[in-house]
Amino acid sequence: MTNKFPWQFIKSGYSNASSPGTASSGSSTNSQCYGQSPDDLSVDSLLNSLLQVVNGDNFNGPASCNIQFSQTGSSINNRCKDCFDITCDSCSSARLLDDNIPMQSLPTEIPSPPIINTPNLTSSGLPLFCDLHRDAQKFYCQTCSKPLCGECGIHHHHGHITVNLMEAVEGAGIQANQVLKEAKLGITALREELDAVQIAAEILEQKARQATTDVMLCIRRVASALETREKELLGRIEKARLLKFAALKARDEGLRNGISRLSRAADKLNEAMESKTLTSNPLNLLLTKDMASAEVFQIRQSRQSLPSQEENWISFNGLEDTILNAIANLGVVVVNNPGPIGDRRAVRGRGNSPQIFLRQTASIPLVSVPRGRPVPSNSFPVTVRINRSSDLSVKPLKIIGNDGDAQDNLCRPWGVACDREGHIVVADRSNNRIQIYRQDGSFLRRFGTHGTAPGQFDRPAGVAVDARRRIVVADKDNHRIQVLTMEGLFLLSFGEKGCRCGQFNYPWDVAVNSECQIVVSDTRNHRVQLFSPEGVFLRKYGYESAPHMWKYFDSPRGVAFNPDGNVVTTDFNNHRVVIIDADFMHTRIFECECAGGSKQFLRPQGLVIDDEGNIVIADSKNHRVQIFDSTGVLKWRFGSCGKGEDEMDRPSGIALCPDGRIAVVDFGNNRVLLI
């Protein structure tokens, strides 16, 4: 190979301009760095050093930084923001009182964010251990995400999920090692594809030169009568060559950008792992690991948007015997490979063109997929109870939320979740609070007021409880997610209003999987986003994945993980259910039985999936609950519109108790039904 990067020497406008379809910010130096070999990136030496220190003892992540959230206020009226419902008198008066609270307005311009968002953590700046028990056993609270003393600190974390600190650090190291290996495989795959692009460029250059020669030899035989045709054919060849080179160059730059981003992510992960110690806080290492993991998945998604690799084939077919009789239509420029028997192929008796096979590019593999469970960390499988003796009329076992003092009653509730002890957690939306009940319906505790401070809410919607016994709340009108303990202690929050990765526009529902990852339905951005347990953005699917995606994925509401680790969401305005693969790259519509040829759903909202894969869906505008198996076969449906015990008015959030009973929010009747 005498010309490793042939487009560096083409006078076709590549020297000082970005390729078509590629943003100029993707490469700051354009053609100056374009001629660098991938070996100049020192990727191999970097990864070798990473692997040498991956099991080292000196780990210490960077200090956590807090995001200061902007606060917003708006005039309050007696009409719901999300629909056309008239709020009740107590709710209206409560919100009118809140109008007197001064608030700042959101900035009109959104600053350019980093690769990922940094969650607002409460443990920033706190000492790791107490000074009184230096020799005591050290633990790590997974609920609060901070180390604690085995003598005195353990008493402040009653009921939380705690593990030995050394085990937590080692576990974080194992996870970081997995992401590091994934980054290395990704770099290898991208470099192989880059080599294939360079080979294709060389073949394309050879074919273009040969086709040009063929055209000129043919044209000279017919002299001046063919001069006009000659220019036309040469123009077509040049155009085809430029188009193909533009696509190859854009793909080349995209692959180089991917290598560079993965290298930086691996470098940051290496720095965090080098500073690890067996007694340090593993939270920073977990955050760095999640950042690297997010980069890996973003590179996988960006590869899908790179220009497709066109065939590196240009040739000319000249029919000299009939050329004088068909001079007006002389010649055809072929821009696609004609097949095994065609122009200048390496076939029997014709070895004038080299036979080069491009290697198949390797894909970046996924690590093991965490599964979804209706009740996280429950000791036995949870399967929905089905009453086959009734189809529509079902008497609830318990009615919660509207049988006490007027100030204690629920007002426009939406989300509901259950933990393994059977506690029922309800997002009391218009009262801007979270209420927790025992499974027998008795009140346990509440927390939250209206506002924008940590632990305050503005119309909270979805709610979930993860395996660390943390409550995850979609603080909808504050455009953020808050994470709290079961006692209401604020732990962290992440997100702000916007459309970039990690930002929200009315987040509606949340769900968690076995690794405590958080999926959020970003409703008015028409997408679903996935975050780490600490709030680091990982992946997304929806509005930005394809043009006009909102036409096919409009205002997702309820979300849940199924036992395979896929995300299932209700496509609210398209009246259907969509299944998103665990890699957030592909989707499919959940095909289910439809009675009488009518629509199966009308504005579906919340959903929950049991350990057998049965899907329980709140069919809101049909005022019913439907249960399907994993293949879409209808197993049971119940409910009708009304205010009676066996009726519902626009059911919204839905959950399963550990015994398999259904807890459904009867939105319009301001109550929760336990069925």
C-alpha positions as CSV (number, residue, x, y, z in Angstrom):
1,M,0.0,0.0,0.0
2,T,1.6,3.2,-1.2
3,N,-1.3,5.5,-0.3
4,K,-2.8,4.5,3.1
5,F,-5.2,7.4,3.1
6,P,-5.8,8.2,-0.6
7,W,-8.4,11.0,0.0
8,Q,-5.6,13.2,1.6
9,F,-4.3,13.8,-1.9
10,I,-7.6,14.2,-3.8
11,K,-8.4,17.7,-5.0
12,S,-12.1,17.3,-4.3
13,G,-12.6,19.6,-1.4
14,Y,-11.6,17.3,1.5
15,S,-8.6,19.2,2.7
16,N,-10.3,22.0,4.7
17,A,-13.9,21.0,5.1
18,S,-15.9,18.5,7.0
19,S,-17.4,15.6,5.1
20,P,-21.1,15.8,4.2
21,G,-23.4,14.7,7.0
22,T,-20.7,15.1,9.6
23,A,-20.7,17.9,12.1
24,S,-17.6,20.0,12.1
25,S,-17.3,19.6,15.8
26,G,-16.7,15.9,15.4
27,S,-13.1,16.5,14.5
28,S,-11.4,19.7,15.6
29,T,-8.6,19.5,13.1
30,N,-10.4,18.1,10.1
31,S,-7.8,16.8,7.6
32,Q,-4.8,17.6,9.7
33,C,-5.5,14.7,12.0
34,Y,-7.3,12.7,9.5
35,G,-4.1,11.2,8.1
36,Q,-3.0,9.8,11.5
37,S,-2.7,6.0,11.8
38,P,-4.8,4.3,14.4
39,D,-1.6,3.2,16.0
40,D,-0.8,6.8,16.8
41,L,-3.6,6.7,19.3
42,S,-1.6,4.3,21.5
43,V,-4.7,2.4,22.3
44,D,-2.9,-0.9,22.8
45,S,-0.5,0.5,25.3
46,L,-3.3,2.3,27.1
47,L,-5.4,-0.9,27.5
48,N,-2.4,-3.0,28.5
49,S,-1.8,-0.5,31.3
50,L,-5.5,-0.6,32.3
51,L,-5.4,-4.4,32.6
52,Q,-2.2,-4.3,34.7
53,V,-3.8,-2.1,37.3
54,V,-7.4,-3.4,37.2
55,N,-6.8,-5.5,40.3
56,G,-4.7,-2.8,42.0
57,D,-5.3,-1.7,45.6
58,N,-5.2,2.1,45.1
59,F,-8.6,3.2,43.9
60,N,-10.0,6.6,44.7
61,G,-12.5,8.4,42.5
62,P,-12.9,12.1,41.9
63,A,-14.9,14.1,44.4
64,S,-18.6,14.2,43.8
65,C,-20.0,17.5,42.5
66,N,-23.5,18.6,43.1
67,I,-25.8,20.1,40.4
68,Q,-27.7,23.2,41.5
69,F,-31.2,22.8,40.1
70,S,-33.1,25.8,38.8
71,Q,-36.5,26.4,40.4
72,T,-39.6,27.3,38.4
73,G,-43.0,28.6,39.4
74,S,-46.2,29.0,37.5
75,S,-49.6,30.3,38.2
76,I,-51.9,27.7,39.8
77,N,-55.5,27.4,38.7
78,N,-58.2,24.9,39.4
79,R,-57.5,22.8,36.3
80,C,-55.1,19.9,36.1
81,K,-51.9,20.6,34.1
82,D,-51.9,17.2,32.4
83,C,-55.5,16.8,31.4
84,F,-58.8,18.7,31.6
85,D,-59.8,17.5,35.1
86,I,-61.1,20.0,37.6
87,T,-59.1,19.6,40.9
88,C,-60.9,19.2,44.2
89,D,-61.4,22.1,46.6
90,S,-58.9,21.0,49.2
91,C,-56.3,20.5,46.5
92,S,-57.0,23.9,44.9
93,S,-56.7,25.7,48.2
94,A,-53.5,23.9,49.1
95,R,-51.9,24.9,45.8
96,L,-53.1,28.5,46.1
97,L,-51.2,28.7,49.4
98,D,-48.1,27.5,47.6
99,D,-48.4,30.4,45.1
100,N,-47.0,32.7,47.7
101,I,-43.6,30.9,47.7
102,P,-41.1,32.9,45.7
103,M,-39.4,30.9,43.0
104,Q,-36.7,31.5,40.4
105,S,-37.3,30.9,36.7
106,L,-35.6,28.4,34.5
107,P,-32.8,29.8,32.3
108,T,-33.8,30.4,28.7
109,E,-30.6,28.8,27.4
110,I,-29.5,25.3,28.2
111,P,-25.7,25.1,28.7
112,S,-23.8,22.4,26.7
113,P,-23.7,19.4,29.0
114,P,-20.9,16.9,29.5
115,I,-21.2,13.3,28.2
116,I,-23.4,12.4,31.1
117,N,-25.1,14.2,33.9
118,T,-23.9,14.1,37.5
119,P,-26.6,13.4,40.1
120,N,-27.1,15.5,43.2
121,L,-25.8,13.3,46.0
122,T,-26.3,14.1,49.7
123,S,-23.1,12.3,50.8
124,S,-20.7,14.8,49.2
125,G,-18.0,16.0,51.6
126,L,-18.9,13.7,54.5
127,P,-16.1,11.8,56.3
128,L,-15.9,8.1,55.4
129,F,-15.7,6.8,59.0
130,C,-15.9,8.0,62.5
131,D,-12.7,8.9,64.5
132,L,-13.8,6.8,67.5
133,H,-13.7,3.3,66.1
134,R,-10.8,3.2,63.6
135,D,-10.3,-0.5,64.1
136,A,-14.0,-1.4,63.8
137,Q,-15.4,-3.4,60.9
138,K,-16.3,-1.2,58.0
139,F,-19.6,-1.5,56.0
140,Y,-21.1,0.1,53.0
141,C,-24.8,1.1,52.9
142,Q,-26.1,0.4,49.4
143,T,-29.3,2.3,50.2
144,C,-27.5,5.5,51.1
145,S,-24.4,4.9,48.9
146,K,-21.8,5.6,51.6
147,P,-19.5,3.8,54.0
148,L,-20.3,3.5,57.7
149,C,-18.7,2.4,60.9
150,G,-19.6,-1.1,62.2
151,E,-19.8,0.1,65.8
152,C,-21.8,3.3,65.7
153,G,-22.8,4.0,62.1
154,I,-24.8,0.8,61.7
155,H,-27.5,2.0,64.1
156,H,-28.3,4.9,61.7
157,H,-29.1,2.6,58.8
158,H,-31.7,0.3,60.3
159,G,-33.5,-1.6,57.6
160,H,-31.1,-0.5,54.9
161,I,-29.1,-2.9,52.6
162,T,-25.5,-3.0,54.0
163,V,-22.5,-5.1,52.9
164,N,-18.9,-5.4,54.0
165,L,-17.0,-2.4,52.6
166,M,-14.2,-4.6,51.2
167,E,-16.8,-6.7,49.3
168,A,-18.4,-3.5,48.0
169,V,-15.0,-2.2,46.7
170,E,-14.2,-5.6,45.1
171,G,-17.6,-5.7,43.5
172,A,-17.2,-2.3,42.1
173,G,-13.8,-3.3,40.7
174,I,-15.3,-6.4,39.0
175,Q,-18.0,-4.2,37.4
176,A,-15.4,-1.7,36.3
177,N,-13.3,-4.6,34.9
178,Q,-16.3,-5.8,32.8
179,V,-16.8,-2.3,31.3
180,L,-13.1,-2.0,30.6
181,K,-13.1,-5.3,28.7
182,E,-16.2,-4.2,26.8
183,A,-14.4,-0.9,25.9
184,K,-11.4,-2.8,24.6
185,L,-13.6,-5.1,22.5
186,G,-15.3,-2.0,21.2
187,I,-12.0,-0.4,20.2
188,T,-10.9,-3.6,18.5
189,A,-14.1,-3.8,16.5
190,L,-14.0,-0.2,15.4
191,R,-10.3,-0.5,14.4
192,E,-11.1,-3.5,12.2
193,E,-13.9,-1.6,10.6
194,L,-11.6,1.3,10.0
195,D,-9.1,-1.0,8.3
196,A,-11.9,-2.3,6.1
197,V,-12.8,1.3,5.1
198,Q,-9.2,2.1,4.2
199,I,-9.0,-1.0,2.0
200,A,-12.3,-0.1,0.3
201,A,-11.0,3.4,-0.4
202,E,-7.9,2.0,-2.1
203,I,-10.0,-0.4,-4.3
204,L,-12.3,2.4,-5.1
205,E,-9.4,4.6,-6.2
206,Q,-8.0,1.8,-8.5
207,K,-11.5,1.2,-10.0
208,A,-12.0,4.9,-10.6
209,R,-8.6,5.2,-12.4
210,Q,-9.3,2.1,-14.5
211,A,-12.7,3.3,-15.5
212,T,-11.4,6.6,-16.4
213,T,-8.8,5.0,-18.7
214,D,-11.4,2.8,-20.3
215,V,-13.5,5.8,-21.1
216,M,-10.7,7.8,-22.6
217,L,-9.5,4.9,-24.8
218,C,-13.0,4.4,-26.2
219,I,-13.6,8.1,-26.7
220,R,-10.4,8.6,-28.7
221,R,-11.5,6.0,-31.3
222,V,-14.5,8.0,-32.3
223,A,-12.7,11.4,-32.1
224,S,-14.6,14.7,-32.0
225,A,-18.0,13.2,-32.4
226,L,-17.7,11.8,-28.9
227,E,-16.2,14.8,-27.0
228,T,-19.6,15.8,-25.6
229,R,-20.3,12.3,-24.4
230,E,-16.8,12.0,-23.0
231,K,-17.4,14.9,-20.7
232,E,-20.7,13.5,-19.6
233,L,-19.3,10.1,-18.7
234,L,-16.2,11.6,-16.9
235,G,-18.6,13.8,-14.9
236,R,-20.6,10.8,-13.8
237,I,-17.5,8.9,-12.7
238,E,-16.2,11.9,-10.8
239,K,-19.6,12.4,-9.2
240,A,-19.8,8.8,-8.2
241,R,-16.3,8.8,-6.9
242,L,-16.9,11.9,-4.8
243,L,-20.1,10.5,-3.4
244,K,-18.5,7.2,-2.5
245,F,-15.4,9.0,-1.1
246,A,-17.6,11.3,1.0
247,A,-19.4,8.4,2.5
248,L,-16.1,6.5,3.2
249,K,-14.5,9.6,4.7
250,A,-17.5,10.3,6.9
251,R,-17.5,6.7,8.1
252,D,-13.8,6.9,8.7
253,E,-14.1,10.0,10.8
254,G,-17.0,8.5,12.8
255,L,-15.0,5.4,13.6
256,R,-12.0,7.5,14.6
257,N,-14.2,9.6,16.8
258,G,-15.6,6.4,18.4
259,I,-12.1,5.2,19.1
260,S,-11.1,8.5,20.6
261,R,-14.2,8.6,22.9
262,L,-13.8,5.0,24.1
263,S,-10.1,5.7,24.7
264,R,-10.9,8.7,26.9
265,A,-13.5,6.7,28.8
266,A,-11.1,3.9,29.3
267,D,-8.5,6.4,30.5
268,K,-10.8,7.9,33.0
269,L,-11.8,4.5,34.3
270,N,-8.1,3.5,34.6
271,E,-7.4,6.6,36.7
272,A,-10.3,5.8,39.0
273,M,-9.1,2.2,39.4
274,E,-5.5,3.2,40.0
275,S,-6.6,5.4,42.9
276,K,-8.8,2.7,44.5
277,T,-8.1,1.4,48.0
278,L,-9.9,-1.4,49.9
279,T,-11.2,1.2,52.4
280,S,-12.2,4.0,50.0
281,N,-15.7,4.9,49.0
282,P,-16.6,2.8,45.9
283,L,-19.3,5.3,44.8
284,N,-16.9,7.4,42.8
285,L,-15.6,4.2,41.1
286,L,-19.2,3.1,40.3
287,L,-19.9,6.6,38.8
288,T,-16.8,6.4,36.6
289,K,-17.8,2.9,35.6
290,D,-21.3,4.0,34.7
291,M,-19.8,6.9,32.6
292,A,-17.6,4.5,30.7
293,S,-20.6,2.1,30.2
294,A,-22.7,5.0,28.9
295,E,-19.9,5.9,26.4
296,V,-19.8,2.3,25.2
297,F,-23.5,2.2,24.5
298,Q,-23.6,5.7,22.9
299,I,-20.8,4.6,20.5
300,R,-22.9,1.5,19.6
301,Q,-25.9,3.8,18.9
302,S,-23.8,6.3,16.9
303,R,-22.5,3.5,14.7
304,Q,-26.1,3.0,13.5
305,S,-26.2,6.6,12.2
306,L,-22.9,6.5,10.3
307,P,-23.2,6.6,6.5
308,S,-23.6,3.1,5.0
309,Q,-20.5,1.7,3.4
310,E,-21.3,1.8,-0.3
311,E,-19.7,-0.6,-2.8
312,N,-16.2,0.4,-3.9
313,W,-17.0,-0.2,-7.6
314,I,-16.8,2.1,-10.6
315,S,-16.3,0.8,-14.1
316,F,-17.1,1.6,-17.7
317,N,-18.7,-0.7,-20.4
318,G,-17.8,0.2,-23.9
319,L,-19.5,-1.5,-26.9
320,E,-17.1,-0.6,-29.8
321,D,-18.9,-2.5,-32.5
322,T,-22.1,-0.6,-32.2
323,I,-20.7,2.7,-30.9
324,L,-21.0,4.6,-34.2
325,N,-24.7,3.7,-34.5
326,A,-25.5,4.6,-30.9
327,I,-23.2,7.6,-30.3
328,A,-26.0,9.6,-28.6
329,N,-26.4,7.0,-25.9
330,L,-22.8,5.8,-25.7
331,G,-21.6,4.0,-22.5
332,V,-22.8,3.4,-19.0
333,V,-21.1,4.2,-15.8
334,V,-21.5,1.3,-13.4
335,V,-21.3,2.2,-9.8
336,N,-22.3,-1.2,-8.3
337,N,-20.4,-4.4,-8.4
338,P,-21.9,-6.5,-11.4
339,G,-21.3,-9.8,-9.6
340,P,-18.9,-12.8,-10.0
341,I,-18.9,-12.6,-13.8
342,G,-18.5,-8.9,-14.6
343,D,-16.2,-6.1,-15.5
344,R,-12.6,-6.6,-14.3
345,R,-13.4,-9.2,-11.7
346,A,-10.8,-11.8,-10.6
347,V,-12.2,-14.7,-12.6
348,R,-10.7,-17.4,-14.8
349,G,-8.2,-15.9,-17.3
350,R,-8.6,-12.3,-15.9
351,G,-6.3,-11.6,-13.1
352,N,-5.7,-7.9,-13.7
353,S,-7.7,-6.9,-10.6
354,P,-6.7,-8.0,-7.1
355,Q,-9.1,-10.1,-5.2
356,I,-9.5,-8.5,-1.7
357,F,-12.0,-9.7,0.9
358,L,-13.2,-7.3,3.6
359,R,-13.3,-8.6,7.1
360,Q,-16.6,-8.8,8.8
361,T,-16.7,-6.3,11.6
362,A,-17.2,-7.6,15.1
363,S,-20.0,-6.2,17.2
364,I,-19.5,-4.8,20.7
365,P,-21.0,-7.4,23.0
366,L,-23.3,-6.7,25.9
367,V,-22.6,-7.7,29.4
368,S,-25.2,-9.8,31.3
369,V,-28.7,-8.2,31.2
370,P,-30.3,-7.5,34.6
371,R,-33.8,-8.8,34.9
372,G,-37.0,-7.2,36.0
373,R,-39.1,-8.2,39.0
374,P,-42.5,-6.9,40.3
375,V,-41.2,-6.9,43.9
376,P,-37.4,-6.4,43.9
377,S,-35.4,-8.9,46.1
378,N,-38.5,-10.8,47.1
379,S,-37.4,-14.3,48.4
380,F,-40.0,-16.1,46.2
381,P,-41.5,-15.6,42.7
382,V,-44.4,-13.2,42.5
383,T,-47.3,-14.2,40.2
384,V,-50.4,-12.3,39.6
385,R,-53.6,-13.7,41.1
386,I,-56.3,-14.3,38.5
387,N,-60.0,-14.7,39.3
388,R,-61.3,-16.7,36.4
389,S,-64.9,-16.9,37.8
390,S,-65.5,-13.2,37.0
391,D,-64.9,-11.1,33.9
392,L,-65.9,-7.5,34.8
393,S,-67.3,-7.1,38.3
394,V,-64.6,-7.7,41.0
395,K,-65.0,-6.7,44.7
396,P,-61.7,-5.3,46.0
397,L,-60.2,-6.8,49.1
398,K,-59.3,-3.3,50.4
399,I,-59.9,0.3,49.4
400,I,-57.2,2.7,50.5
401,G,-56.9,6.4,50.6
402,N,-60.4,8.0,50.9
403,D,-61.8,6.8,54.2
404,G,-60.1,9.1,56.7
405,D,-59.8,12.8,57.4
406,A,-60.2,15.0,54.3
407,Q,-56.7,16.4,54.7
408,D,-55.3,12.8,54.8
409,N,-57.2,11.5,51.7
410,L,-55.5,11.0,48.4
411,C,-56.0,13.6,45.7
412,R,-55.4,12.7,42.0
413,P,-52.9,9.9,42.9
414,W,-51.0,8.3,40.1
415,G,-48.1,6.0,40.9
416,V,-48.0,2.9,43.2
417,A,-45.3,0.4,44.2
418,C,-44.9,-2.4,46.8
419,D,-41.8,-3.6,48.7
420,R,-41.1,-7.1,49.9
421,E,-42.6,-6.3,53.3
422,G,-45.9,-5.6,51.6
423,H,-45.9,-1.9,52.2
424,I,-47.9,0.0,49.5
425,V,-46.2,3.3,48.4
426,V,-48.5,5.8,46.7
427,A,-47.6,9.0,44.9
428,D,-50.3,11.4,46.1
429,R,-49.9,13.7,43.1
430,S,-52.0,16.8,43.7
431,N,-51.0,16.8,47.5
432,N,-47.3,16.7,46.4
433,R,-46.4,13.9,48.8
434,I,-45.7,10.2,49.2
435,Q,-48.0,8.1,51.4
436,I,-47.1,4.6,52.6
437,Y,-49.7,2.1,53.8
438,R,-49.5,-1.4,55.2
439,Q,-51.1,-4.1,53.1
440,D,-54.1,-4.2,55.4
441,G,-54.8,-0.6,54.4
442,S,-53.6,1.1,57.6
443,F,-51.7,4.3,57.3
444,L,-47.9,4.1,58.1
445,R,-46.2,7.4,57.2
446,R,-46.1,10.2,54.7
447,F,-43.5,12.7,53.6
448,G,-43.1,15.5,51.1
449,T,-44.5,19.0,50.6
450,H,-44.9,21.3,47.5
451,G,-41.6,22.9,46.3
452,T,-38.4,22.4,44.5
453,A,-36.0,21.7,47.4
454,P,-34.7,18.2,48.0
455,G,-37.5,16.1,49.4
456,Q,-40.1,18.4,48.1
457,F,-42.3,17.6,45.1
458,D,-44.4,19.2,42.3
459,R,-47.1,16.7,41.2
460,P,-45.1,13.5,41.6
461,A,-46.3,10.7,39.3
462,G,-44.5,7.4,39.0
463,V,-42.9,5.6,42.0
464,A,-40.8,2.5,42.5
465,V,-39.0,0.6,45.3
466,D,-35.6,-1.0,44.4
467,A,-33.7,-3.9,45.9
468,R,-31.7,-1.4,48.1
469,R,-35.0,-0.4,49.7
470,R,-34.9,3.1,48.1
471,I,-38.0,4.9,46.9
472,V,-37.6,6.3,43.4
473,V,-40.0,9.1,42.5
474,A,-40.7,10.8,39.2
475,D,-41.0,14.4,40.4
476,K,-42.9,15.3,37.2
477,D,-43.4,19.0,37.2
478,N,-39.9,19.6,38.7
479,H,-38.6,17.6,35.7
480,R,-36.3,15.4,37.8
481,I,-36.1,12.1,39.6
482,Q,-35.7,11.9,43.4
483,V,-34.4,8.9,45.4
484,L,-35.2,8.6,49.1
485,T,-35.2,6.1,51.8
486,M,-38.4,4.3,53.0
487,E,-38.4,6.8,55.9
488,G,-38.4,9.8,53.5
489,L,-34.7,10.8,53.9
490,F,-33.5,12.4,50.7
491,L,-30.6,10.6,49.1
492,L,-30.1,12.0,45.6
493,S,-31.8,13.6,42.6
494,F,-30.9,13.9,38.9
495,G,-32.3,15.6,35.9
496,E,-33.6,19.0,34.9
497,K,-35.9,20.4,32.1
498,G,-34.5,19.9,28.6
499,C,-34.2,17.5,25.8
500,R,-30.6,16.4,26.1
501,C,-29.4,13.1,27.5
502,G,-30.2,13.0,31.2
503,Q,-32.7,15.9,31.0
504,F,-36.5,15.5,31.1
505,N,-39.7,17.1,29.9
506,Y,-42.3,15.9,32.4
507,P,-41.0,12.5,33.4
508,W,-44.0,10.3,34.2
509,D,-43.2,6.9,35.4
510,V,-40.1,5.0,36.8
511,A,-39.2,1.3,37.2
512,V,-36.1,-0.5,38.5
513,N,-34.4,-3.8,37.6
514,S,-32.4,-6.3,39.7
515,E,-29.3,-4.1,39.5
516,C,-31.3,-1.1,40.7
517,Q,-30.9,0.6,37.3
518,I,-33.7,3.2,36.8
519,V,-35.8,3.5,33.6
520,V,-37.8,6.7,33.1
521,S,-40.6,7.5,30.7
522,D,-39.6,11.0,29.4
523,T,-43.2,11.7,28.2
524,R,-43.0,15.0,26.3
525,N,-39.6,14.2,24.9
526,H,-41.3,11.1,23.5
527,R,-38.5,8.8,24.7
528,V,-37.5,6.4,27.5
529,Q,-34.2,6.9,29.3
530,L,-32.1,4.4,31.4
531,F,-29.9,5.5,34.4
532,S,-27.5,3.8,36.8
533,P,-28.5,3.4,40.5
534,E,-26.7,6.6,41.2
535,G,-28.4,8.6,38.4
536,V,-25.8,8.4,35.7
537,F,-27.3,8.5,32.2
538,L,-26.8,5.2,30.3
539,R,-29.0,4.9,27.3
540,K,-32.2,6.2,25.6
541,Y,-34.7,5.2,23.0
542,G,-37.3,7.4,21.3
543,Y,-37.5,10.8,19.8
544,E,-33.9,11.3,18.8
545,S,-33.4,7.8,17.4
546,A,-35.1,8.5,14.1
547,P,-36.9,11.4,12.3
548,H,-40.5,12.0,13.4
549,M,-40.3,9.2,16.0
550,W,-43.1,10.8,17.9
551,K,-45.5,9.6,15.2
552,Y,-44.6,6.1,16.2
553,F,-43.7,6.5,19.9
554,D,-46.0,9.2,21.4
555,S,-45.9,10.2,25.0
556,P,-44.9,7.0,26.8
557,R,-46.4,6.7,30.2
558,G,-46.0,3.5,32.2
559,V,-42.7,1.6,32.2
560,A,-41.6,-1.8,33.6
561,F,-38.8,-4.4,33.2
562,N,-39.8,-7.9,32.1
563,P,-38.0,-11.1,33.3
564,D,-35.8,-10.9,30.2
565,G,-34.5,-7.5,31.1
566,N,-36.4,-5.7,28.3
567,V,-38.3,-2.5,28.9
568,V,-42.1,-2.5,28.3
569,T,-43.9,0.8,28.1
570,T,-47.4,2.0,27.3
571,D,-47.4,4.2,24.1
572,F,-50.1,6.5,25.5
573,N,-51.4,8.4,22.5
574,N,-50.9,5.5,20.1
575,H,-53.0,3.2,22.3
576,R,-50.6,0.3,22.4
577,V,-47.8,-1.4,24.3
578,V,-44.2,-1.3,23.1
579,I,-41.3,-3.6,24.0
580,I,-37.8,-2.1,23.9
581,D,-34.8,-4.5,23.8
582,A,-32.3,-4.3,26.7
583,D,-29.7,-2.7,24.4
584,F,-32.3,0.1,23.6
585,M,-31.6,-0.3,19.9
586,H,-34.7,-2.2,18.7
587,T,-38.4,-2.2,19.5
588,R,-41.5,-4.2,18.7
589,I,-45.2,-3.7,19.3
590,F,-46.7,-6.1,21.9
591,E,-49.2,-8.0,19.8
592,C,-52.1,-9.2,21.9
593,E,-55.7,-10.4,21.5
594,C,-58.2,-7.9,20.4
595,A,-61.9,-8.6,20.9
596,G,-64.3,-7.8,18.1
597,G,-61.8,-6.1,15.9
598,S,-61.7,-3.0,18.1
599,K,-58.7,-1.4,19.7
600,Q,-57.3,-3.4,22.6
601,F,-56.4,-0.3,24.6
602,L,-57.6,3.3,25.0
603,R,-55.0,5.5,26.6
604,P,-53.1,2.8,28.5
605,Q,-51.1,4.1,31.5
606,G,-49.4,2.0,34.2
607,L,-48.3,-1.6,33.9
608,V,-46.5,-4.2,35.9
609,I,-45.0,-7.6,34.9
610,D,-44.8,-10.6,37.2
611,D,-42.0,-13.2,37.5
612,E,-43.7,-15.4,34.9
613,G,-43.9,-12.7,32.3
614,N,-47.6,-11.9,32.7
615,I,-48.3,-8.3,31.9
616,V,-50.9,-6.4,33.9
617,I,-52.0,-3.1,32.2
618,A,-54.2,-0.2,33.4
619,D,-56.4,0.4,30.4
620,S,-57.3,4.0,31.5
621,K,-60.0,5.3,29.2
622,N,-61.6,1.8,29.1
623,H,-61.8,2.0,32.9
624,R,-60.4,-1.6,33.3
625,V,-57.4,-3.7,34.0
626,Q,-56.2,-6.3,31.5
627,I,-53.8,-9.2,32.1
628,F,-51.9,-10.9,29.2
629,D,-49.3,-13.7,29.2
630,S,-45.9,-13.0,27.6
631,T,-47.2,-14.1,24.2
632,G,-50.2,-11.7,24.2
633,V,-52.9,-14.1,25.1
634,L,-55.6,-12.4,27.2
635,K,-55.9,-14.2,30.6
636,W,-58.3,-11.9,32.5
637,R,-59.8,-8.4,32.4
638,F,-62.0,-6.6,34.9
639,G,-63.4,-3.2,35.6
640,S,-66.0,-0.7,34.4
641,C,-66.6,3.0,34.7
642,G,-68.1,4.2,38.0
643,K,-67.6,5.1,41.6
644,G,-68.8,1.8,43.2
645,E,-66.5,-0.7,45.0
646,D,-66.3,-2.8,41.9
647,E,-65.9,0.1,39.5
648,M,-63.0,2.4,38.4
649,D,-62.5,5.8,36.9
650,R,-59.3,6.0,34.7
651,P,-57.0,3.6,36.5
652,S,-53.4,4.8,36.3
653,G,-50.5,3.3,38.3
654,I,-50.5,-0.4,39.0
655,A,-48.3,-2.8,41.1
656,L,-48.2,-6.3,42.5
657,C,-48.0,-7.2,46.2
658,P,-45.7,-10.0,47.3
659,D,-48.8,-12.3,47.5
660,G,-49.7,-11.6,43.9
661,R,-52.6,-9.3,44.6
662,I,-53.0,-6.2,42.3
663,A,-52.7,-2.7,43.7
664,V,-54.2,-0.3,41.2
665,V,-54.6,3.5,41.5
666,D,-58.3,4.5,40.9
667,F,-57.2,8.0,39.7
668,G,-60.6,9.6,39.2
669,N,-62.0,8.2,42.5
670,N,-58.9,9.3,44.5
671,R,-58.2,5.8,45.9
672,V,-56.2,2.7,45.6
673,L,-57.9,-0.7,45.1
674,L,-56.3,-3.9,46.4
675,I,-57.7,-6.8,44.3
